[in-house]
Amino acid sequence: MQKLVYFIRRTYVAIIFVVLEIVAIRYYAYSTPYTQARLLAGSNYAVRYIHNTFHGVKQYFSLRSENIRLTERIAELENRLDAVGEYEAAMQEQMGMNAGHRYEYQPARVVANSINRPQNYITIDKGFNQGVAINMAVLSPEGYAVGTIVNCSENFSIARSLLNTSFRISARLAEDGSIGSVHWNGGDSQVADFDDVTKYAHITEGDVVVAAGFSHYFPSGVIIGKIERATLRENATSYNCRIRLAADMSRLSNVLLVKNNAAIEAQTLEEHPQPAADENKQ
């Protein structure tokens, strides 16, 4: 009790001041309609500002889960789109059997990613247990080329990035159709080379370069980048082009994994192009 009395004796001046200020502000606020309106507008602005601030902070911390949900939705829509394409092709060929989906998509999260080494790799949080296999293509959430799976454990996978000097992709000009190959020579993480393009190709700045589909990894038509510069070689037989990559390799947090269900069949046939000897005997 003595401590309470001592505290009041020491602070009574400040307490009286605060009380008088509150009374004065209240009296001023209700003195005229104008001051009431000003006070109400000010309080509404303060409340709205605080609400917007907390809402913005909440949205920022929910971006990661939102990106994961969007990537999962993209994978679902890609699977549906591929199913529609397969169905239309089957109807056009008047086939009564369903051969299944050629490509299957599933979302994954990037655990680690490097961009400043000669040979860069991406670690992904899915492995054999989740259906991931070597040679599956890796795309950005927007559907742009990123890399291919080269190793898997039970729950994690390693992808060889486009930013890897030992990695090449068969590619073509989306409009012209001319074939070449895309590879990265190091340096800038946003540009790569598109080489061995025939001199008869019609190339202009901004032309889109897409996967040719020859490797059985990337679906044909997956966007790789856009032409920034095209130079005719000294022997005048082909073009060397510089492209700006479509995927922002420095900001990968979620990716799409693409499985080509027809890859094994196609590769087996390519390894044995000639029919067996006894089959040639008619």
Residue, then its C-alpha position, 0 to 999 in steps of 0.5 A: m500500500q505504501k508503494l502505491v501511495y509513493f507511486i501516486r505522489r511521484t506521478y500525480v502531476a503527470i496523471i492529472f496532465v493526461v486526464l486534463e488533456i483527454v478532457a480538453i481533446r474530447y471537449y474540442a472534438y465535440s465543440t463543433p460539427y466541423t471538428q467532429a468530422r475532422l476527428l472522424a476522418g482522421s480516425n478512419y484514416a488511421v484505422r485503414y492504414i493500420h489494417n492495410t499494413f497488417h494485411g500487406v504483411k499477411q499477404y507477403f508471408s502467404l506468397r510462398s504457399e500461394n506460389i505452391r498452390l499455383t504451381e500445383r494448379i498449373a500441373e493439373l491444367e497441363n495434364r488436362l490439356d495433354a489429355v484433350g490433345e491426345y483425345e483429339a488426335a485419337m479421334q482424328e485417326q479414328m482409333g478406338m483405344n486410349a493410348g494414355h497421356r504422353y506427358e504427365y506433369q507434377p509440381a515440385r519445390v526448389v531446395a537449392n539452385s546455383i547460377n554462378r558456376p560453369q556447371n550449375y544444378i538444381t535440387i528438387d524436393k521430390g524423388f523416386n518415392q514421388g514418381v520422379a525419374i532420370n531424364m524428366a524435363v524441368l520447367s518453370p511455373e510459366g512453362y519455360a525450359v529450365g533443365t532435366i533430371v540427372n539423379c534421384s534419391e528417395n525424396f530428392s532429385i538433382a536437375r542439370s540446369l540450362l546454365n550448365t556448359s555440358f548441357r545442350i537442347s535441340a531447338r528450333l525457331a517457332e515461326d521459321g522452323s529452322i533447327g539448331s541447338v541451345h547451350w550456355n557458355g558461362g557468364d550471364s545467367q540470362v543469355a545462351d547461344f543458339d547455334d548451327v542454324t541454317k543460313y537460309a533461316h529467316i531470323t529477326e530480333g525477338d523471334v521465339v526459340v522453342a524445344a524441337g522435341f528431338s531429345h524426348y525430354f522437353p515437349s515440342g514447343v516449350i519456350i526456351g528464349k528469344i533472339e537478341r542477336a544473329t551473326l552469320r559465321e565466317n564460312a557463311t554456312s550457318y548462324n550463331c545466335r544469342i538468345r535471352l532465356a525465358a525462365d528467370m533462373s535466379r528466382l526459381s522457387n517452384v518448378l514443373l516436372v514433365k514425364n514423357n511416357a513414350a520416351i522409353e519406347a521411342q529410345t528403344l526403337e531408335e537404338h534398334p532401327q533395323p528389323a530383326a533378320d528373321e523378320n526380313k524373310q518373307 
